[in-house]
């Protein structure tokens, strides 16, 4: 995630909730990110290719 989103707003909060295994918190932290980056980060974090957070 750092490579693709390290400079995006909320990155540090996203890392905190990621390590807490808090998917809902991570989705909230990623709301301001571009959709493609957000979805890729969620797939990396949770191996989810369903596109759950696209919106």
Secondary structure, 3 states (H helix, E strand, C coil): CHHHHCCCCCHHHHHHHHHCCCHHHHHHHCCCCCHHHHHHHHHHHHCCCCCCCCC
